[in-house]
């Protein structure tokens, strides 16, 4: 069974379908691996062995009689600790929600379960999902697979670590400003930010109703496509025959290359060259209006999230990590007119973006302009924390502000990803491009 522990979710699903793996044995193997792992308590907030084994046994019976529900029927996954799972704690990485136990699954969990996926447990995350670093002294800070002294990226930090350290074949996270893509990039995974509104947020602990999205963290683009479709309750896209030949990519110059560190820039340039060698046509593009969109992030995101969480936070502010508390309280600086004016400006930028990227199959950028920051320095240097947190999410935030889908792929350089940004509601087309790009980059 150990030979199978590094395989993708789709590969495991095919082996189950061929009768070469039993879902019960597979799930036992992952639960045993989690239990024996020295970092398990920094990755999983809680493991759900009873649920996992019940779901695996049902999947095993279906496999034996040829009634599998999907390709991933019987494959285990982990869930970020903001997705409700009935009878299990869902605390969103915060002591403010300590002891919170929902009585029903989130809709995306329901959809996944109905297609036979097995729930291994809930993974640690940044507090209330409001940080791109993954540092959480309130509960736990998961490890980065490439640097034991660094943070893993957030807020889907434990989700990424569960896959990168071999404690789950795939994971489900959320992305409000980059929270799937940053930990995926820093842990050499594929991360998919779906178009806002594509996947249900019902039963998810919210950060921002206007920007929250659900997305997978996986080993392959195929897995990302399968999981996205399953959580939506749709059929997966046909990825066969995907090619970069003749595809047009806009290489974004505005904002995303500012202050970028040497390693991410070199990795990005190398990845772009490989995409070109595979037949893609890459054209530098400018969208100067993006700078204005970034300026609106203050009133838009902190303004909304503090409005949503203010009463809960101010009833017990000492329960929060000080840096996260301060970020939430920034929202008090903005008025309702500020918030609405920011939305009007953002909509204007979105129109400018749509015009600038028309005619391109996707837009390229480095997934992150920095490498994973040092954990100890984050804990002792407040200025460093603020600088690195803002930089970590800067490039990924473009996708959230523009309301589009985006995909990060490993470049082959540790903790350096390349991001492909697609059209609004163009998730399937982006995943097809992603498969072709993945092949060129491997």
C-alpha positions as CSV (number, residue, x, y, z in Angstrom):
1,X,0.0,0.0,0.0
2,X,2.9,2.4,0.7
3,X,3.6,2.4,-3.1
4,X,0.2,4.0,-3.6
5,X,0.5,6.8,-1.0
6,X,2.2,9.2,-3.4
7,X,-0.3,8.8,-6.2
8,X,-2.7,11.4,-7.4
9,X,-6.4,11.1,-6.4
10,X,-7.3,10.2,-10.0
11,X,-4.7,7.4,-10.1
12,X,-6.0,6.0,-6.8
13,X,-9.5,6.2,-8.2
14,X,-8.5,4.2,-11.2
15,X,-6.8,1.6,-9.1
16,X,-10.0,1.2,-7.0
17,X,-12.0,0.8,-10.2
18,X,-9.6,-1.8,-11.5
19,X,-9.9,-3.8,-8.2
20,X,-6.3,-3.3,-7.3
21,X,-7.0,-1.2,-4.2
22,X,-9.8,-1.5,-1.6
23,X,-11.1,1.8,-0.3
24,X,-11.0,0.4,3.2
25,X,-7.3,-0.5,3.0
26,X,-6.5,2.8,1.4
27,X,-8.3,4.8,4.1
28,X,-6.7,2.7,6.8
29,X,-3.3,3.4,5.3
30,X,-3.8,7.2,5.3
31,X,-5.2,7.2,8.9
32,X,-2.3,5.1,10.1
33,X,0.1,7.4,8.3
34,X,-1.5,10.5,9.9
35,X,-1.4,8.9,13.3
36,X,2.3,8.0,13.0
37,X,3.4,11.4,11.5
38,X,5.4,13.6,13.9
39,X,3.8,16.8,12.4
40,X,0.2,15.5,12.4
41,X,-1.0,17.9,15.2
42,X,0.3,20.9,13.2
43,X,-1.5,19.8,10.1
44,X,-4.8,18.3,11.2
45,X,-7.0,20.1,13.7
46,X,-9.0,16.9,14.1
47,X,-9.0,13.6,12.3
48,X,-12.4,11.8,11.7
49,X,-11.6,8.1,11.6
50,X,-15.1,6.9,12.3
51,X,-16.6,8.9,9.5
52,X,-13.7,8.0,7.2
53,X,-14.0,4.3,7.8
54,X,-17.8,4.3,7.4
55,X,-17.5,6.1,4.1
56,X,-14.7,3.8,2.9
57,X,-16.7,0.7,3.7
58,X,-19.6,2.0,1.7
59,X,-17.3,2.8,-1.2
60,X,-15.8,-0.7,-1.0
61,X,-19.2,-2.4,-1.2
62,X,-20.1,-0.2,-4.3
63,X,-16.8,-1.1,-5.9
64,X,-17.3,-4.8,-5.5
65,X,-20.7,-4.7,-7.2
66,X,-19.7,-2.3,-10.0
67,X,-21.8,0.7,-8.7
68,X,-19.1,3.3,-8.1
69,X,-20.5,6.8,-7.9
70,X,-17.5,8.6,-9.5
71,X,-13.9,8.1,-10.5
72,X,-13.0,9.4,-7.0
73,X,-15.4,7.1,-5.1
74,X,-13.4,5.7,-2.2
75,X,-10.6,8.3,-2.4
76,X,-9.8,10.1,0.9
77,X,-9.4,13.9,1.1
78,X,-8.9,16.5,3.8
79,X,-11.1,19.6,4.5
80,X,-10.1,23.0,5.7
81,X,-11.5,23.7,9.1
82,X,-14.1,26.2,7.9
83,X,-16.2,23.6,6.1
84,X,-19.0,22.3,8.3
85,X,-19.0,18.6,8.9
86,X,-21.9,17.2,10.9
87,X,-21.0,16.3,14.5
88,X,-17.3,17.4,14.1
89,X,-15.8,20.7,15.4
90,X,-15.5,23.4,12.8
91,X,-13.6,26.3,14.4
92,X,-12.0,28.2,11.5
93,X,-8.7,28.3,13.3
94,X,-9.9,30.7,16.0
95,X,-10.5,30.4,19.7
96,X,-13.5,32.7,19.1
97,X,-15.3,29.6,17.7
98,X,-13.8,27.0,20.1
99,X,-16.3,24.2,20.7
100,X,-18.5,25.0,17.6
101,X,-20.0,21.8,16.3
102,X,-22.3,22.1,13.3
103,X,-25.2,19.6,12.8
104,X,-25.0,19.4,9.0
105,X,-22.4,19.2,6.3
106,X,-21.5,22.2,4.1
107,X,-23.1,21.8,0.6
108,X,-19.7,21.1,-1.0
109,X,-19.1,18.4,1.6
110,X,-22.5,16.9,0.9
111,X,-21.7,16.9,-2.9
112,X,-18.4,15.3,-2.3
113,X,-19.8,12.7,0.0
114,X,-22.6,11.9,-2.5
115,X,-19.9,11.1,-5.1
116,X,-18.1,8.8,-2.7
117,X,-15.2,10.9,-1.4
118,X,-13.9,9.9,2.1
119,X,-13.4,12.6,4.7
120,X,-10.1,12.1,6.6
121,X,-10.5,15.1,8.8
122,X,-10.2,18.9,9.2
123,X,-7.0,20.8,8.6
124,X,-5.5,23.8,10.5
125,X,-5.8,27.3,8.9
126,X,-5.0,30.9,9.4
127,X,-7.3,32.5,12.0
128,X,-10.7,33.1,10.4
129,X,-8.9,32.8,7.0
130,X,-7.6,36.3,7.2
131,X,-3.9,35.8,6.4
132,X,-1.9,34.6,3.5
133,X,1.0,33.4,5.6
134,X,-0.4,30.4,7.4
135,X,1.0,31.5,10.8
136,X,-1.5,30.8,13.6
137,X,-0.2,31.0,17.2
138,X,-3.8,30.7,18.4
139,X,-4.1,27.0,17.3
140,X,-1.2,25.7,15.2
141,X,1.1,26.7,12.3
142,X,1.4,23.9,9.8
143,X,4.9,23.2,8.3
144,X,6.2,24.2,4.8
145,X,7.4,21.2,2.9
146,X,10.4,23.1,1.5
147,X,11.6,24.9,4.6
148,X,11.2,23.7,8.2
149,X,11.8,27.3,9.5
150,X,9.2,28.9,7.2
151,X,5.4,29.3,7.1
152,X,3.4,27.2,4.6
153,X,1.2,30.0,3.2
154,X,-2.4,30.5,4.1
155,X,-5.0,30.6,4.8
156,X,-5.4,27.0,3.6
157,X,-2.2,26.1,5.3
158,X,-3.0,22.7,6.8
159,X,-4.8,21.7,3.5
160,X,-1.6,22.2,1.6
161,X,0.6,20.5,4.2
162,X,-1.8,17.5,4.3
163,X,-1.1,16.8,0.6
164,X,2.6,17.9,0.5
165,X,3.5,15.7,3.4
166,X,1.6,12.7,2.1
167,X,-1.2,12.8,4.7
168,X,-4.0,13.1,2.1
169,X,-4.2,12.6,-1.7
170,X,-5.9,15.9,-2.1
171,X,-7.4,18.7,0.0
172,X,-10.2,21.3,-0.2
173,X,-9.6,24.9,0.9
174,X,-11.0,28.4,0.3
175,X,-9.6,31.4,-1.5
176,X,-10.6,35.0,-0.6
177,X,-7.4,36.8,-1.6
178,X,-5.1,33.8,-2.5
179,X,-5.7,31.3,0.3
180,X,-5.7,28.3,-2.0
181,X,-3.0,29.5,-4.4
182,X,-0.3,30.7,-2.0
183,X,-0.1,27.5,0.1
184,X,-0.2,25.5,-3.1
185,X,2.6,27.5,-4.7
186,X,4.8,27.4,-1.5
187,X,4.3,23.6,-1.2
188,X,4.7,22.8,-4.9
189,X,1.1,21.9,-5.5
190,X,-1.7,22.7,-8.0
191,X,-4.2,25.2,-6.6
192,X,-7.5,26.2,-8.2
193,X,-9.4,29.4,-7.4
194,X,-12.8,29.0,-8.9
195,X,-14.9,31.8,-10.2
196,X,-16.7,33.6,-7.4
197,X,-20.2,32.0,-7.0
198,X,-19.3,28.9,-8.9
199,X,-19.3,26.6,-5.8
200,X,-21.7,26.9,-2.9
201,X,-20.5,28.7,0.2
202,X,-23.5,27.4,2.3
203,X,-22.1,25.8,5.4
204,X,-18.7,27.5,5.2
205,X,-17.5,29.8,7.9
206,X,-17.4,33.1,6.0
207,X,-14.7,35.7,5.7
208,X,-16.1,37.8,2.9
209,X,-19.4,37.0,1.1
210,X,-18.3,39.0,-1.9
211,X,-14.9,37.4,-2.4
212,X,-14.9,33.9,-0.7
213,X,-14.4,31.0,-3.1
214,X,-14.0,27.2,-2.7
215,X,-11.1,25.4,-4.4
216,X,-9.0,22.2,-4.4
217,X,-5.3,21.8,-3.6
218,X,-3.9,18.8,-5.5
219,X,-1.0,17.0,-7.1
220,X,-2.3,17.4,-10.6
221,X,-4.6,19.6,-12.7
222,X,-6.7,16.5,-13.4
223,X,-7.4,16.1,-9.7
224,X,-8.3,19.8,-9.5
225,X,-10.8,19.4,-12.4
226,X,-12.4,16.3,-10.9
227,X,-12.8,17.8,-7.4
228,X,-14.1,21.1,-8.7
229,X,-16.8,19.3,-10.7
230,X,-17.7,17.0,-7.9
231,X,-18.1,19.9,-5.4
232,X,-20.3,21.7,-7.9
233,X,-22.4,18.6,-8.6
234,X,-21.4,18.7,-12.3
235,X,-19.6,16.5,-14.8
236,X,-15.9,17.0,-15.1
237,X,-14.5,18.7,-18.2
238,X,-12.9,16.7,-20.9
239,X,-9.2,17.3,-20.6
240,X,-8.1,15.0,-23.5
241,X,-6.1,16.5,-26.3
242,X,-5.3,19.7,-24.5
243,X,-2.5,21.6,-26.1
244,X,-0.7,24.9,-25.9
245,X,-0.1,25.1,-29.6
246,X,-1.4,28.4,-30.9
247,X,-2.7,29.5,-27.5
248,X,-2.3,33.2,-26.6
249,X,-1.2,34.2,-23.1
250,X,-0.9,37.8,-21.8
251,X,2.1,38.1,-19.5
252,X,0.9,40.7,-17.0
253,X,3.4,43.5,-16.3
254,X,1.3,45.8,-14.1
255,X,1.7,45.4,-10.3
256,X,2.6,41.7,-10.2
257,X,6.3,42.2,-11.0
258,X,6.8,45.1,-8.6
259,X,9.3,44.3,-5.8
260,X,9.5,40.6,-6.8
261,X,12.3,38.6,-5.3
262,X,15.0,37.0,-7.4
263,X,14.0,33.3,-7.0
264,X,10.3,33.7,-7.9
265,X,11.2,35.9,-10.9
266,X,13.8,33.5,-12.2
267,X,11.4,30.6,-11.8
268,X,8.6,32.5,-13.5
269,X,10.8,33.5,-16.5
270,X,11.9,29.9,-16.9
271,X,8.3,28.6,-16.8
272,X,7.3,31.2,-19.4
273,X,10.1,30.0,-21.7
274,X,8.9,26.4,-21.4
275,X,5.3,27.4,-22.2
276,X,6.6,29.2,-25.3
277,X,8.7,26.1,-26.3
278,X,5.4,24.1,-26.1
279,X,3.8,26.4,-28.7
280,X,2.2,29.1,-26.7
281,X,2.3,32.7,-27.9
282,X,3.1,35.0,-25.0
283,X,2.5,38.8,-25.2
284,X,3.4,41.3,-22.5
285,X,0.3,43.3,-21.4
286,X,-0.3,46.3,-19.2
287,X,-3.4,46.9,-17.2
288,X,-2.5,50.2,-15.4
289,X,-6.0,50.4,-13.8
290,X,-5.0,47.5,-11.6
291,X,-3.2,49.9,-9.3
292,X,-6.5,51.5,-8.5
293,X,-8.1,48.1,-7.8
294,X,-5.4,47.4,-5.3
295,X,-6.1,50.7,-3.6
296,X,-9.7,49.6,-3.1
297,X,-8.8,46.4,-1.3
298,X,-8.7,48.3,2.0
299,X,-12.2,49.5,2.1
300,X,-13.5,46.4,0.3
301,X,-12.0,43.5,2.2
302,X,-11.4,44.7,5.8
303,X,-14.5,46.9,5.5
304,X,-16.7,43.8,4.8
305,X,-15.0,41.3,7.1
306,X,-15.0,43.6,10.1
307,X,-18.6,44.3,9.5
308,X,-19.3,40.6,9.4
309,X,-17.2,39.7,12.5
310,X,-17.2,42.9,14.6
311,X,-19.7,41.8,17.3
312,X,-18.1,38.4,17.8
313,X,-14.6,39.8,17.9
314,X,-15.3,42.7,20.2
315,X,-17.1,40.4,22.6
316,X,-13.8,38.6,23.2
317,X,-10.9,40.3,21.4
318,X,-8.2,38.8,23.7
319,X,-9.0,35.4,22.2
320,X,-7.4,36.5,18.9
321,X,-3.9,36.7,17.6
322,X,-3.0,40.4,17.8
323,X,-1.9,40.8,14.2
324,X,-5.1,39.2,12.9
325,X,-7.2,41.3,15.3
326,X,-5.5,44.4,14.1
327,X,-6.2,43.5,10.4
328,X,-9.9,43.0,11.2
329,X,-10.1,46.3,13.1
330,X,-8.7,48.2,10.1
331,X,-12.3,47.8,8.7
332,X,-13.5,50.3,11.3
333,X,-11.6,53.0,9.4
334,X,-14.0,52.8,6.4
335,X,-17.5,54.1,6.2
336,X,-20.4,52.8,4.2
337,X,-19.8,55.5,1.5
338,X,-16.2,54.4,1.4
339,X,-17.2,50.8,0.8
340,X,-19.7,51.6,-1.9
341,X,-17.4,54.0,-3.7
342,X,-14.7,51.3,-3.7
343,X,-17.1,48.9,-5.3
344,X,-18.0,51.4,-8.0
345,X,-14.3,51.9,-8.7
346,X,-13.6,48.2,-8.7
347,X,-16.3,47.6,-11.3
348,X,-14.7,50.2,-13.5
349,X,-11.4,48.4,-13.2
350,X,-13.1,45.1,-14.0
351,X,-14.3,46.6,-17.3
352,X,-10.8,47.8,-18.1
353,X,-9.4,44.3,-17.3
354,X,-12.0,42.6,-19.5
355,X,-11.1,44.8,-22.4
356,X,-7.3,44.4,-21.9
357,X,-7.4,40.6,-21.7
358,X,-9.9,40.0,-24.5
359,X,-8.3,37.8,-27.2
360,X,-6.1,36.0,-24.7
361,X,-6.7,32.4,-23.5
362,X,-5.2,33.3,-20.1
363,X,-3.1,35.8,-18.3
364,X,0.2,34.8,-16.7
365,X,1.9,36.1,-13.5
366,X,4.2,34.8,-10.7
367,X,1.9,33.1,-8.1
368,X,3.8,34.9,-5.3
369,X,6.5,37.6,-5.4
370,X,8.2,36.2,-2.4
371,X,9.3,32.9,-0.9
372,X,7.8,31.5,2.4
373,X,8.8,33.9,5.2
374,X,10.7,32.9,8.3
375,X,8.4,31.8,11.1
376,X,10.5,33.1,14.0
377,X,11.0,36.5,12.4
378,X,7.2,36.8,11.8
379,X,6.7,36.1,15.5
380,X,9.2,38.8,16.6
381,X,9.1,41.5,13.9
382,X,5.7,43.1,13.4
383,X,6.8,45.3,10.5
384,X,8.2,42.2,8.7
385,X,4.9,40.4,9.3
386,X,2.9,43.2,7.7
387,X,5.2,43.6,4.7
388,X,5.4,39.9,4.0
389,X,1.7,39.3,4.5
390,X,0.7,42.0,2.0
391,X,3.3,40.9,-0.5
392,X,2.3,37.2,-0.2
393,X,-1.3,37.9,-1.3
394,X,-0.6,40.8,-3.8
395,X,-0.5,38.8,-7.0
396,X,-3.2,36.3,-6.2
397,X,-5.5,39.1,-5.1
398,X,-5.7,40.2,-8.7
399,X,-7.9,37.2,-9.4
400,X,-10.2,37.8,-6.5
401,X,-10.6,41.5,-7.3
402,X,-11.3,40.8,-10.9
403,X,-13.8,38.1,-10.0
404,X,-12.2,35.5,-12.3
405,X,-10.8,31.9,-12.0
406,X,-7.1,31.3,-11.5
407,X,-4.8,28.3,-11.3
408,X,-1.3,28.0,-9.8
409,X,1.1,25.4,-11.1
410,X,4.5,24.3,-9.8
411,X,7.4,25.6,-11.9
412,X,9.9,22.9,-10.7
413,X,11.6,25.5,-8.4
414,X,10.7,24.9,-4.8
415,X,8.0,27.2,-3.5
416,X,7.7,29.1,-6.8
417,X,4.5,28.8,-8.8
418,X,3.2,30.3,-12.0
419,X,-0.4,31.6,-12.1
420,X,-2.8,31.3,-15.0
421,X,-5.7,33.6,-14.8
422,X,-8.8,32.7,-16.9
423,X,-12.0,34.4,-17.9
424,X,-14.9,34.9,-15.5
425,X,-16.8,31.5,-15.5
426,X,-14.1,30.1,-17.8
427,X,-13.1,27.5,-15.2
428,X,-13.3,24.5,-17.6
429,X,-11.3,26.2,-20.3
430,X,-8.7,27.2,-17.8
431,X,-8.4,23.7,-16.5
432,X,-7.8,22.4,-20.1
433,X,-5.1,25.0,-20.5
434,X,-3.7,24.0,-17.1
435,X,-3.3,20.3,-18.2
436,X,-1.3,21.4,-21.3
437,X,0.8,23.9,-19.2
438,X,1.4,21.2,-16.6
439,X,2.8,18.9,-19.2
440,X,5.1,21.6,-20.5
441,X,6.4,22.5,-17.1
442,X,7.0,18.9,-15.9
